[in-house]
Amino acid sequence: MTHAARTSLEGRPAPAALESVHQALRVLEVVNRCSGGVNVTRIARETKLPQLVLARAVEQLIRANLVTPIGPDAYVAGHALLLSETDGGEGRGHLHETLAWVRDAVGAAVYVARYTDGEVSITQYADGPAAPVVEEWVDFRVAAHASAVGKALLAQLDHDDRRDHLSRHPLTPFTRHTLTSERVLFRQLDGRPPNTPLLDLQEYALGTVCAAVPITAGRNPECVALSIPVPDPGRLKQAARILQSEAAAVLLALIVAGSTRRTARRPEDTILSTSA
């Protein structure tokens, strides 16, 4: 956990909305070092976090089952953290539980995607009978300009890396709503308010709308996304707002799970379903 807390966002500034993740990791590092438990006074002294910030961080960790109260203002490592440490650092169970919880909260299938070796890769997803995944009728790797996942990843690249990606994957129109102008796409990526979701309004597939929130748990750009198989702007707006509020929980789960390691496997080999 010490390594995760220090290197989770190495070389990459943290979005303001996800600053709580860093604060929670600092608390978690202290709790994890003290196997017999630690009180809030010591946590405050070692993290130097203000009282209200510390209280929010502890609440977030308890909710994620990463910290467990053992008495008035005293805590030990929670079940999810112990699981991640005894499972070769993977912590798959906790990550799956987090994605399933977010799926139920937004009422839609949710995904985690990463930009690795110049390509878009869906690494995790959580679906269910009432939250079906989007049909991948065109490989996501060639549809970054048309998908919320792809836009959220491209938004984290610099201008030259974006141009390199689009030189390999041209802006092909998949529906009548697909953006085919590089200038308009870049303006959309750069002109949005910080930390707001990227949207796919039937650009990838007719009848499906998506939203994605950029997150970063390692060296490679990542995002968490959702898809709704109905073009309902009101429902998408509400779901996107919830997704944005829970992005920090997904980022924390990714860091604890140690899932930021590079992988040479194909996207279809790395997808882990958490269907209900």
C-alpha positions as CSV (number, residue, x, y, z in Angstrom):
1,M,0.0,0.0,0.0
2,T,2.9,2.4,0.6
3,H,4.0,1.9,-3.0
4,A,0.4,2.4,-4.2
5,A,0.0,5.6,-2.2
6,R,3.2,7.1,-3.6
7,T,3.1,6.0,-7.2
8,S,-0.6,5.6,-8.1
9,L,-0.6,8.8,-10.1
10,E,3.1,9.1,-10.8
11,G,3.9,12.0,-13.2
12,R,0.2,12.8,-13.7
13,P,-1.7,15.5,-11.9
14,A,-4.8,14.3,-10.0
15,P,-8.2,15.6,-11.1
16,A,-9.7,17.7,-8.4
17,A,-12.7,15.5,-8.1
18,L,-10.4,12.5,-7.3
19,E,-8.2,14.2,-4.7
20,S,-10.1,12.3,-2.1
21,V,-8.5,9.1,-3.4
22,H,-5.1,10.3,-2.5
23,Q,-6.3,11.4,1.0
24,A,-7.9,8.0,1.5
25,L,-4.7,6.2,0.4
26,R,-2.7,8.2,3.0
27,V,-5.0,7.0,5.7
28,L,-5.0,3.5,4.4
29,E,-1.2,3.4,4.4
30,V,-1.2,4.3,8.1
31,V,-3.9,1.8,9.0
32,N,-2.2,-1.0,7.0
33,R,1.1,-0.5,8.9
34,C,-0.6,-0.9,12.3
35,S,-1.7,-4.5,12.3
36,G,-3.1,-4.2,15.8
37,G,-5.2,-1.2,15.0
38,V,-4.7,2.6,15.1
39,N,-6.6,5.5,16.6
40,V,-7.7,8.6,14.7
41,T,-5.3,10.8,16.7
42,R,-2.3,8.9,15.3
43,I,-3.8,8.8,11.8
44,A,-4.2,12.6,11.9
45,R,-0.7,13.1,13.2
46,E,0.9,11.0,10.5
47,T,-1.2,12.1,7.5
48,K,-1.5,15.7,8.6
49,L,-5.0,15.8,7.2
50,P,-7.6,18.3,8.6
51,Q,-10.3,16.8,10.8
52,L,-13.1,17.0,8.3
53,V,-11.0,15.7,5.4
54,L,-9.8,12.8,7.6
55,A,-13.4,12.0,8.6
56,R,-14.5,11.8,4.9
57,A,-11.5,9.7,4.0
58,V,-12.2,7.2,6.8
59,E,-15.9,7.1,5.8
60,Q,-14.9,6.3,2.2
61,L,-12.6,3.5,3.3
62,I,-15.2,2.0,5.7
63,R,-17.8,2.0,2.9
64,A,-15.3,0.3,0.6
65,N,-14.6,-2.3,3.2
66,L,-10.9,-1.3,3.2
67,V,-11.0,-0.2,6.9
68,T,-13.0,-1.7,9.8
69,P,-13.8,0.2,13.0
70,I,-12.8,-1.7,16.2
71,G,-13.8,0.8,18.8
72,P,-14.4,4.5,19.3
73,D,-12.1,6.2,16.7
74,A,-9.9,3.1,16.2
75,Y,-9.5,1.1,13.0
76,V,-7.9,-1.9,11.4
77,A,-7.4,-3.1,7.8
78,G,-10.7,-4.2,6.3
79,H,-11.6,-7.5,4.6
80,A,-11.2,-6.1,1.1
81,L,-7.6,-4.9,1.8
82,L,-6.7,-8.2,3.5
83,L,-8.2,-10.1,0.5
84,S,-6.1,-8.1,-2.0
85,E,-2.9,-8.8,-0.1
86,T,-3.5,-12.6,0.2
87,D,-4.5,-12.9,-3.5
88,G,-1.2,-12.1,-5.0
89,G,-2.0,-8.3,-4.9
90,E,-4.8,-8.7,-7.4
91,G,-7.8,-8.1,-5.1
92,R,-10.2,-9.1,-7.9
93,G,-13.0,-9.8,-5.5
94,H,-13.0,-6.2,-4.2
95,L,-12.8,-4.7,-7.6
96,H,-15.7,-6.9,-8.9
97,E,-17.8,-5.9,-5.9
98,T,-17.1,-2.2,-6.5
99,L,-18.0,-2.4,-10.2
100,A,-21.2,-4.3,-9.4
101,W,-22.1,-1.7,-6.8
102,V,-21.6,1.1,-9.3
103,R,-23.6,-0.8,-11.9
104,D,-26.5,-1.0,-9.6
105,A,-26.2,2.6,-8.5
106,V,-26.2,3.9,-12.1
107,G,-28.7,1.3,-13.4
108,A,-26.5,0.4,-16.4
109,A,-23.5,-1.7,-17.4
110,V,-20.2,-0.2,-16.3
111,Y,-16.7,-0.6,-17.8
112,V,-13.1,0.1,-17.0
113,A,-10.9,0.9,-20.0
114,R,-7.2,1.6,-20.4
115,Y,-5.1,3.1,-23.2
116,T,-2.2,0.6,-23.6
117,D,0.5,0.5,-26.4
118,G,-1.5,2.9,-28.5
119,E,-4.8,1.0,-28.3
120,V,-8.1,1.2,-26.4
121,S,-8.7,-1.8,-24.2
122,I,-11.7,-2.7,-22.1
123,T,-10.2,-4.4,-19.0
124,Q,-13.2,-4.9,-16.7
125,Y,-16.9,-4.7,-16.9
126,A,-20.0,-5.3,-14.8
127,D,-23.4,-6.1,-16.4
128,G,-26.6,-7.8,-15.5
129,P,-30.1,-8.7,-16.9
130,A,-31.3,-5.1,-16.4
131,A,-27.9,-3.7,-17.4
132,P,-26.8,-5.2,-20.7
133,V,-23.4,-4.4,-22.2
134,V,-23.2,-2.6,-25.5
135,E,-22.9,-4.9,-28.5
136,E,-19.4,-4.5,-29.9
137,W,-20.4,-4.5,-33.5
138,V,-17.2,-2.5,-34.4
139,D,-13.9,-3.2,-32.5
140,F,-13.6,-0.5,-29.8
141,R,-9.9,-0.1,-30.8
142,V,-10.9,1.5,-34.1
143,A,-13.8,3.5,-32.6
144,A,-12.2,5.8,-30.0
145,H,-13.5,8.9,-31.7
146,A,-17.1,7.6,-31.6
147,S,-17.3,6.0,-28.1
148,A,-17.4,7.7,-24.7
149,V,-14.6,5.2,-23.5
150,G,-12.4,6.2,-26.4
151,K,-13.0,10.0,-25.9
152,A,-12.2,9.7,-22.2
153,L,-8.9,8.0,-23.0
154,L,-8.0,10.4,-25.9
155,A,-8.8,13.4,-23.6
156,Q,-5.8,12.3,-21.4
157,L,-3.4,12.1,-24.3
158,D,-1.4,15.1,-25.6
159,H,-1.9,16.5,-29.1
160,D,0.8,14.5,-30.8
161,D,-0.4,11.2,-29.3
162,R,-4.0,11.9,-30.4
163,R,-2.8,12.6,-33.9
164,D,-0.8,9.4,-33.9
165,H,-3.9,7.4,-32.8
166,L,-6.1,9.0,-35.4
167,S,-3.5,8.4,-38.1
168,R,-3.9,4.7,-37.4
169,H,-7.6,4.7,-36.8
170,P,-9.3,7.3,-39.0
171,L,-12.5,9.1,-38.0
172,T,-14.9,6.6,-39.7
173,P,-18.6,7.4,-39.5
174,F,-20.5,4.5,-37.8
175,T,-23.8,6.4,-37.5
176,R,-25.2,9.7,-38.7
177,H,-24.1,11.2,-35.4
178,T,-20.5,10.2,-35.5
179,L,-18.0,13.0,-35.4
180,T,-15.7,12.9,-38.5
181,S,-13.9,16.2,-38.0
182,E,-10.6,16.0,-36.0
183,R,-10.9,19.7,-35.2
184,V,-14.4,19.4,-33.7
185,L,-13.4,16.2,-31.8
186,F,-10.3,17.9,-30.2
187,R,-12.4,21.0,-29.4
188,Q,-14.9,18.6,-27.7
189,L,-12.2,16.9,-25.7
190,D,-10.4,20.1,-24.6
191,G,-13.4,22.4,-24.2
192,R,-15.4,20.6,-21.6
193,P,-15.3,21.7,-17.9
194,P,-12.7,19.7,-15.9
195,N,-13.8,16.3,-14.5
196,T,-17.0,16.3,-16.5
197,P,-18.0,13.0,-18.3
198,L,-17.4,12.4,-22.0
199,L,-20.5,11.4,-23.9
200,D,-21.4,9.2,-26.8
201,L,-24.8,10.2,-28.1
202,Q,-25.5,7.4,-30.5
203,E,-22.2,8.0,-32.2
204,Y,-21.0,4.4,-31.9
205,A,-24.4,2.6,-32.3
206,L,-27.9,3.8,-32.9
207,G,-30.1,3.3,-29.8
208,T,-27.2,3.4,-27.3
209,V,-25.8,6.3,-25.3
210,C,-22.7,6.2,-23.1
211,A,-20.8,8.3,-20.6
212,A,-17.2,8.0,-19.4
213,V,-15.2,9.7,-16.7
214,P,-11.4,9.9,-17.0
215,I,-9.4,8.3,-14.1
216,T,-5.8,7.3,-13.8
217,A,-4.5,4.6,-11.5
218,G,-1.1,4.1,-13.2
219,R,1.1,5.3,-16.1
220,N,-1.6,4.6,-18.7
221,P,-4.8,6.7,-19.1
222,E,-7.9,4.9,-17.8
223,C,-11.6,5.6,-17.5
224,V,-14.8,4.3,-16.0
225,A,-17.8,4.3,-18.3
226,L,-21.5,3.3,-18.6
227,S,-23.8,2.4,-21.5
228,I,-27.6,2.7,-21.7
229,P,-29.4,0.9,-24.5
230,V,-32.0,3.6,-24.9
231,P,-31.4,7.2,-26.2
232,D,-32.8,8.9,-23.1
233,P,-31.0,12.2,-22.4
234,G,-32.5,12.5,-18.9
235,R,-31.6,9.1,-17.8
236,L,-28.0,9.5,-19.2
237,K,-27.5,12.8,-17.4
238,Q,-28.6,11.3,-14.1
239,A,-26.5,8.1,-14.5
240,A,-23.5,10.1,-15.6
241,R,-23.8,12.3,-12.5
242,I,-23.8,9.2,-10.3
243,L,-20.9,7.7,-12.2
244,Q,-18.9,10.8,-11.7
245,S,-19.5,10.8,-8.0
246,E,-18.4,7.1,-7.8
247,A,-15.3,7.4,-10.0
248,A,-13.1,7.8,-7.0
249,A,-14.4,4.5,-5.5
250,V,-13.5,2.7,-8.7
251,L,-10.0,4.4,-8.8
252,L,-9.4,3.4,-5.2
253,A,-10.4,-0.2,-6.0
254,L,-8.1,-0.3,-9.0
255,I,-5.2,0.9,-7.0
256,V,-5.8,-1.6,-4.1
257,A,-6.4,-4.4,-6.6
258,G,-3.0,-3.8,-8.2
259,S,-4.7,-3.9,-11.6
260,T,-2.5,-1.1,-13.1
261,R,0.2,-3.5,-14.2
262,R,0.9,-3.7,-17.9
263,T,-0.5,-6.7,-19.8
264,A,0.1,-8.1,-23.2
265,R,-3.2,-10.0,-23.4
266,R,-5.8,-9.0,-25.9
267,P,-8.9,-7.1,-24.6
268,E,-11.2,-10.0,-25.0
269,D,-8.9,-12.1,-22.9
270,T,-8.8,-9.6,-20.0
271,I,-12.4,-8.8,-19.6
272,L,-13.8,-10.0,-16.3
273,S,-17.6,-10.1,-16.0
274,T,-19.3,-9.4,-12.8
275,S,-22.8,-10.2,-14.0
276,A,-25.4,-10.6,-11.3
